[in-house]
Amino acid sequence: MLKDRAWAAFDRAEKHLPGEDLAPARRRLEEIRQGFETRLRVALVGRVSSGKSTLVNALLEEERVPTGVTELTFHVTRLRRAERESLTVHYRDGRPSRRRGVDEFRELVVQAHHDPARQAELRAVDWLDLDLPSAALARFDLVDTPGLDSWLGEDSARTLRFLGRTGADVADATVEHASRADALVLVFASGLAESEERLLEDVTGAGLRRVEPLTAVGALTKVEYYWPYCADPMAEGRRIADRLMHHSGGHRTMFELVPVAGQLATGATAGTAQDVADLTELAQVAPSLLATRVSRGPFFVSRDYADLPVPARRREALFRRYGGYGIVLACDLVREGLTDRDELLAELRRRSGVEHLRELLLEHFGNRVTAVKLDRAVHEAHALPALAAADADAWVRWRLEEAAEEVTRLRLTEHVFQELTLLRRIYDGSLACTPDEVAEVLRVTGEKGDAPAQRLGLAENSGTDTLVRTALRRQAYWAGVDLDVARGPEVAEAARTVRRSYDLLLDRIQGAREERKEP
């Protein structure tokens, strides 16, 4: 297996680094190896107040990351799956990391405003590790970063002064932790910049390493706030996302940009039977009148209206949870006959865009986790010779080069790197392939899953003969592409890569057949 061959390469590399002189290189090689062996890390990156923490909660399907306590949102939080919930606080002043209860840490923030000793502890916090028994974290860890802004508004600056930090500190921490991640979710909120182009500049100019469609997707957040100015805020979100991707150059940075209504998603996750009962009552109100009332937010949640059947107190709870757009959308769905609580809340989550974003993370990152992490490991191993001191002798330099080559040689011996090169050319639009061919390249390289049936676009229960016939047929098609001189040398090279992918897939199918002792 690819992982086994990669581990063997690391073992061989370590043997080239004996002695005390090469101890720093051994430690660096071990860091690279551990980065390859750990779970996939996906970092959310964007400007302060772009909705990152709300989006994390929506992906988790529960509110676990603080969104209203600004002192906490200015720290990096890494979320990992575990059997039990726990919080580990890491400090930047040299003191050992400490386990705390989540509520205990929130209390620390409150106490720090009145207790100088508590304030000193809070100021020393570097980052937080939050372990959760969450099924949403089964395939990857999430890293919630504070923001890329170096210059912040007065409210944020006041909070940072209390924490003993600056906007530049926040941006540096965001870039540092995002650069350690294997993949990125670039979070945009269009209200935070004067143009779509500036939104992209916030990310591309931040100093993040290797931001490319292979390892980055985007989320256009706070889409619900386009309502009531846009009757269909998700459609407006898709229009803006399309402009960012195809007119502002976003396709060179991320694989896809997904409009997301984060408040709607988190509200639907926490929705109660009382919510659905209240929404069902409000659905009896004429749509135009309800939209008018809801659009006057403060009045809708505080005034007594004779033409609204739900009292102001419960309307306020609905507005806080779902927002104005969520209330109107939910009532529209009820009028269409969706009155079952679970079905209504599930449809609201689907309409929020979060389900599509989660599927994208699983397909685009999760299904290629080994390839993505090995690509990163090889890139980092390539820099091992740079660890040699300026006055290092030739023997040390030679050892470092030999160790690096053991790992970087994988680029030449493993077909997955040819696939990654092909994918990069597909993503940047430099390859003249048809949409069907692009879809097939994505599928056969693992976009939809690693199983042979998934790579071939077949039903899960397809028999071995069906798998073989399909793979041979598609291999023959790409052989024709390879021989078609009118398609050009670049497409021919791509076709040879795809043919090799089918070769390896046929080997897997045959190997599985032999293990099952099929005729």
PyMOL commands that set and color helices and strands:
alter all, ss='L'
color gray80, all
select helices_A, chain A and resi 2-15+20-37+52-60+70-73+102-112+116-123+135-137+154-163+167-180+190-192+196-204+223-226+233-246+250-252+262-269+273-282+287-295+297-300+312-335+341-352+354-381+384-387+394-408+410-413+415-427+435-444+452-456+464-483+485-487+489-516
alter helices_A, ss='H'
color red, helices_A
select strands_A, chain A and resi 41-46+76-81+86-91+98-100+125-132+141-144+183-188+216-220+257-259
alter strands_A, ss='S'
color yellow, strands_A
deselect
rebuild
show_as cartoon
